Amino acid sequence: MSYINKERRCHFLIEKNYLGVYTIFYENYYNSEKIIRDKETGKKNSYIQGKYGIEVYRYSKDKLAIMFITTNSSNNLIPQLESLGIKLDNLVMGDQESIYIFKEVDLPKVHSVVKFMIKGKNEQLKELKLKQKEKKEK
């Protein structure tokens, strides 16, 4: 994930809205199983992953950021996304990677092109419900 996560402080909300819809991934420290948490809120940094290693995470209250790891994936997929009527605003352009911002309401259209991972989405939801049930019993 990029440095933008640290600036916006609301990237963890991807988990709240899309748990049970897409598989949610959490940022880990390099060579570790420890999950990175926001310093202010203590919530986990989360994102949705698509084909070609593309990551989507929260940018602001009503916008999401999509990060392309390679120029090949961005060159192939951006025209497809724009043909669906999705307005992409270029935020960061690096040598290989690039980050674009789009409206959250366009996420289903983005999913039709990027194909987010959904394997295990129900298991994550079951685990969350089980944890909530255990907390109530205590």
N, C-alpha and C positions, 0 to 999 in steps of 0.2 A: 504494500500500500504506500501511498505517497505522503509527503509532508502535509498535504492539505487536511488530512484527518486531524492532525494536531491543532490546526488553526480553527477549524469549524466546531469542534467539540460536540457534534451531534451525530456522528457516524454510527454509533451503537444502536440507533433506532431502527436500523434495517432488520434487526432481530425481532423487534416488537411487531412490526407490520407483516412480515413475510414468513414467520415461523409456521410450518405446516403447509406452505405453498411452494417454497423452494428450499433446497438444502442450504443451510446457513453455515458459513465457515468463519472461524475465528483466527485473528492474527496471533501468531506465536513468535516468541523470541527465536532468533537464529540458532539452530542446533539445540533446541529445547522444546519440551512439551508445555512449558509455562505460557499461559495465554496473556497477551498484552491487555491491560485495562486502562481506561481513561483515568488520569490522575485526579481530576476534580470529582467525578461521579463514581468511580470505581466500577463502571460497567465495561463489559467486554467489547473490544473492537471487532466488528463483524462485517461481512460482505457476502455477496452472492457471486458464484463463479460460473462462467459460461465456457463455451468452446474456445480453443486457442488461448486459454489462460486469462481470458477477459474477466475483469472484476468490476462489480457494480456496488457502490456504497453510498451512504447518505452524504450529501453535500450541504444542504440547508433544509429548512422545514418542508418545502414543497419541491425540492430538486434533488436529483441523484447524479452521481458522477460515474462515468464509465471509463475504465482504464484499459487501454490496449497495450499489450506488452511488446508487440512487434509492429513494424510499419506494414508488413504484408497483411496482417489481420485488419488493421485500420483501413488500408487502401481497398480491401475487398468488401468490408462490411459497412463502412460509412455511406457509400452510395446507396446501398440497399436500405439502410435506415432512413436516409433522407427521402428516398422514393416512397416510403410509407408515410411521409408527412411529419417526421420527427425532426424538430429543430435542435441541432447540436451546436453548442457554443464551445469553441476551443478554449481550454483553460491553460493547459501546459503541453508544449511540444518539445520532446527531447530527441536524441539521436534515434532511438528505437521506440521508446514508449510515448504515448500521448494520452491526455485526459480531456474528456468532453463532458459538458453539463447538459442535462435534459430534464424535462418536467416529469415528475413522478407518475402522472396520469398516463404517460406514454410507455410505462414499463411493460404492459402486455404486448405492445407492438415490438419493443426491443427484444422481448423473449422469443417472439416468432423468428427472429433473425439470429440472435446470439445463442439460443437454446441453453438456458440456465439448467444447472444440475438439479434434479428433483429426487434422485435416489436417496432414500433415508429420511425424507422430509417428515413422514408420519412417525418414524421412530423418535425424532427429535421432539415432536409435539407430545408423544406419549411420555417421554422422560421428563418434560417440563410439568405435565399434569401430575405425574407421580411425585415429583419433588414438592409441588404445591400441596398435595394431599398429605404428605409426610409432615410438612410444616404445620398444617391445621391440626393434626393428631397430637403434636407436641404441646 
